[in-house]
């Protein structure tokens, strides 16, 4: 797979804000964007293959280590 996602496409894909994407990048938790032009304020994008690999790894990790179910008020086993 070749090509790049725009910042807007990544935000839409994961339903997060641009600031969240920036935060993920700063924490080195998400693939870094690539500059697509020489201009300092030029276009940039995220390599599709890297984003898809990151998403797949994240989904697999969730399947291997599901988060605990939240406590429900309906479950009153203490009584």
C-alpha positions as CSV (number, residue, x, y, z in Angstrom):
1,X,0.0,0.0,0.0
2,X,1.5,3.4,-1.0
3,X,0.4,6.9,-0.4
4,X,-0.3,9.2,2.5
5,X,-3.2,10.0,4.8
6,X,-3.8,13.7,5.4
7,X,-4.0,14.9,9.0
8,X,-7.7,15.4,8.5
9,X,-8.1,11.8,7.2
10,X,-6.3,10.4,10.2
11,X,-8.4,12.5,12.6
12,X,-11.5,11.2,10.9
13,X,-10.3,7.6,10.8
14,X,-9.6,7.5,14.5
15,X,-12.2,10.1,15.6
16,X,-9.7,12.3,17.4
17,X,-8.7,15.9,17.2
18,X,-5.6,17.3,15.5
19,X,-4.2,18.1,18.9
20,X,-4.6,14.4,19.9
21,X,-2.6,13.4,16.8
22,X,0.1,16.0,17.8
23,X,0.2,14.6,21.3
24,X,0.5,11.0,20.0
25,X,3.4,12.1,17.8
26,X,5.2,13.9,20.6
27,X,4.9,10.8,22.8
28,X,6.2,8.7,19.9
29,X,3.1,6.6,20.1
30,X,1.9,7.2,16.6
31,X,3.8,7.2,13.2
32,X,5.4,10.6,12.5
33,X,4.1,12.7,9.7
34,X,6.2,13.1,6.5
35,X,6.7,16.4,4.8
36,X,5.5,16.2,1.2
37,X,6.9,19.6,0.1
38,X,10.0,21.7,0.7
39,X,8.0,24.7,1.9
40,X,8.1,25.0,5.8
41,X,4.3,25.3,5.9
42,X,3.8,22.8,3.1
43,X,1.7,19.7,2.9
44,X,2.5,16.7,5.1
45,X,1.0,13.3,5.5
46,X,1.2,10.0,7.3
47,X,2.4,7.0,5.3
48,X,-0.7,4.8,4.9
49,X,1.3,1.6,5.4
50,X,2.7,2.8,8.8
51,X,-0.7,4.0,10.0
52,X,-2.4,0.7,9.0
53,X,0.4,-1.3,10.7
54,X,0.0,0.8,13.9
55,X,-3.7,0.4,13.9
56,X,-3.5,-3.4,13.4
57,X,-0.9,-3.7,16.2
58,X,-3.2,-1.7,18.5
59,X,-6.2,-3.8,17.7
60,X,-4.2,-7.0,18.2
61,X,-2.9,-5.8,21.6
62,X,-6.5,-5.0,22.6
63,X,-7.6,-8.6,21.7
64,X,-4.7,-10.1,23.7
65,X,-5.2,-7.9,26.7
66,X,-8.8,-6.8,27.0
67,X,-9.5,-4.1,29.5
68,X,-11.4,-5.1,32.6
69,X,-15.2,-4.5,32.5
70,X,-16.3,-1.4,34.4
71,X,-18.0,-2.0,37.7
72,X,-21.8,-1.9,37.4
73,X,-24.3,-0.7,40.1
74,X,-26.5,-3.7,39.0
75,X,-23.8,-6.1,40.3
76,X,-24.4,-5.9,44.0
77,X,-22.5,-9.0,45.2
78,X,-21.5,-7.3,48.4
79,X,-25.0,-7.4,49.9
